[in-house]
């Protein structure tokens, strides 16, 4: 294998009470990818569940932090240190309030936009230079607290949109692994399939 392993970190809060919440779509996308690759996420000597799989001659390391979202950097720091993975070979998957519901955006670097998980990772890594896959959850209704919104569960319609987005996020990670970041950005940053079809 010529390329370094790709470390994929799906952000979310641990515990069943957070399953299905908007803030956990990064972890959900990671779970979809693990299921698709038939990888079981198990324990390692660190604050994350971990699984490995070689796909088209590149090793993918899937990691879901055991820490709460605002301590994601504790897990991220130990993962890159223990696994000796450079930040450019890390992909962080997470929810984004500033993106339309169901929209994906792949970026090579960037700020936190107020996301506590990203803020923690960047503080521990002391860098913004790592790829990320952002899953749009949309803005809360007027008058609703953003924290209450991200920790809440969407209605049935929005849930279906987010499930499709999580599946596409898993596809996007595989595209990054096999085709490279730039090609994946070209393919997945155009909008969701319904929007592309409507534009045509």
C-alpha positions in Angstrom: 0.0 0.0 0.0 1.5 3.3 -1.1 -0.9 5.8 0.4 -1.0 6.2 4.2 -4.0 4.8 6.1 -7.0 7.1 6.1 -8.3 7.8 9.5 -12.1 8.5 9.5 -13.5 10.0 12.7 -17.3 10.2 13.0 -18.3 12.8 15.6 -21.2 12.3 18.0 -22.1 12.0 21.7 -21.9 8.5 23.3 -24.9 6.8 24.8 -28.2 5.6 23.4 -30.0 8.7 24.5 -28.2 10.6 21.8 -28.8 8.1 18.9 -30.8 9.7 16.2 -30.1 13.3 17.2 -28.9 15.8 14.7 -25.6 16.2 16.5 -24.8 12.5 15.9 -25.1 12.3 12.2 -21.3 12.1 11.8 -21.2 9.0 14.0 -24.2 7.7 12.1 -22.4 8.1 8.8 -19.4 6.3 10.2 -21.7 3.5 11.4 -23.2 3.2 7.9 -19.7 3.0 6.4 -18.6 0.3 9.0 -21.7 -1.8 8.2 -21.1 -1.4 4.4 -17.5 -2.6 4.8 -18.5 -5.3 7.3 -16.2 -3.7 10.0 -17.0 -4.1 13.7 -16.0 -1.1 15.7 -14.3 -2.4 18.8 -12.3 -1.1 21.7 -8.6 -0.2 21.7 -6.4 1.3 24.4 -7.9 4.8 23.9 -11.0 6.9 24.1 -12.6 5.6 20.8 -14.1 2.6 19.2 -12.0 1.5 16.3 -12.2 -0.7 13.2 -9.9 -1.4 10.2 -10.5 -2.4 6.6 -8.3 -2.4 3.4 -10.3 -1.1 0.5 -8.7 -1.0 -3.0 -5.2 -1.3 -1.5 -5.7 1.5 1.1 -6.3 0.9 4.7 -9.3 2.7 6.3 -9.3 3.2 10.0 -12.8 4.0 11.3 -13.0 5.7 14.7 -15.9 6.8 16.8 -14.8 8.8 19.9 -16.1 7.6 23.3 -15.8 11.1 24.5 -18.6 13.6 24.5 -18.7 16.0 21.5 -16.9 18.9 23.3 -14.0 16.6 24.2 -13.6 15.1 20.8 -10.0 16.4 20.6 -9.0 14.1 23.5 -9.8 11.1 21.3 -8.5 12.8 18.1 -5.1 13.6 19.7 -4.6 10.1 21.0 -5.7 8.5 17.7 -3.3 10.4 15.5 -0.5 9.8 18.0 -1.1 6.1 18.5 -1.7 5.4 14.8 1.0 7.7 13.5 -1.4 9.2 10.9 -0.7 12.7 9.5 -3.5 15.2 9.7 -3.9 15.3 5.9 -4.8 11.6 6.1 -7.6 12.3 8.6 -11.3 12.8 7.6 -13.7 14.2 10.2 -17.4 13.7 9.6 -19.8 15.9 11.5 -23.1 17.9 11.5 -23.3 21.5 10.2 -25.9 24.0 11.2 -24.9 26.3 8.4 -25.6 23.9 5.6 -29.0 23.2 4.2 -30.7 20.0 5.5 -29.1 17.0 3.7 -26.5 19.0 1.9 -22.9 17.7 1.9 -19.7 19.7 1.8 -16.1 18.3 1.6 -13.4 20.7 2.6 -9.6 20.3 2.9 -9.4 22.7 5.9 -11.3 25.4 7.7 -12.5 26.9 10.9 -15.0 25.6 13.5 -18.1 27.7 12.7 -18.9 27.3 16.4 -19.0 23.5 16.3 -17.7 22.2 19.7 -16.3 19.0 18.3 -14.3 20.8 15.7 -13.1 23.4 18.2 -11.9 20.6 20.5 -10.1 18.8 17.7 -8.4 21.9 16.4 -7.3 22.9 19.9 -5.6 19.5 20.5 -4.2 19.2 17.0 -3.2 22.9 16.9 -4.2 22.9 13.3 -7.1 23.6 10.9 -5.4 21.6 8.2 -7.4 18.4 8.0 -10.1 17.3 5.6 -13.7 17.1 6.7 -17.1 16.0 5.4 -19.9 18.3 6.7 -23.5 17.0 6.8 -26.1 19.8 6.7 -28.7 19.7 9.4 -30.2 23.1 8.7 -30.9 26.0 11.0 -33.3 25.8 14.0 -36.7 27.4 13.7 -36.9 31.0 14.8 -36.9 31.2 18.6 -35.5 27.7 19.2 -32.2 27.4 21.0 -29.5 26.0 18.7 -28.2 23.6 21.4 -31.7 22.2 21.9 -32.0 21.9 18.2 -28.8 19.9 17.6 -29.5 17.6 20.5 -33.0 17.0 19.3 -34.4 14.4 16.9 -35.8 15.4 13.5 -39.3 14.7 12.3 -39.9 11.8 10.0 -39.4 13.7 6.8 -36.2 15.4 7.9 -35.0 12.1 9.3 -35.3 10.4 5.9 -33.3 13.3 4.3 -30.6 13.0 6.9 -30.4 9.2 6.5 -29.8 9.7 2.8 -27.2 12.4 3.5 -25.4 10.0 5.9 -25.3 7.3 3.3 -23.8 9.8 0.8 -21.3 10.9 3.4 -20.2 7.3 3.6 -19.9 7.2 -0.2 -17.9 10.5 0.0 -15.4 9.0 2.4 -14.8 6.0 0.1 -14.3 8.5 -2.8 -11.7 10.4 -0.8 -9.9 7.1 -0.1 -9.9 5.8 -3.7 -10.0 8.9 -5.9 -8.4 11.6 -3.7 -9.8 14.7 -2.0 -10.0 17.0 -5.0 -11.9 14.5 -7.1 -14.3 13.8 -4.2 -14.9 17.5 -3.7 -15.7 17.9 -7.4 -18.2 15.0 -7.2 -19.9 15.7 -3.9 -19.9 19.5 -3.5 -22.3 20.1 -6.4 -25.4 19.6 -4.3 -27.5 16.6 -3.4 -28.8 14.3 -6.3 -32.3 15.8 -6.2 -31.0 19.4 -6.5 -28.7 18.4 -9.4 -31.6 16.7 -11.2 -33.8 19.8 -10.7 -31.1 22.0 -12.0 -30.8 20.0 -15.2 
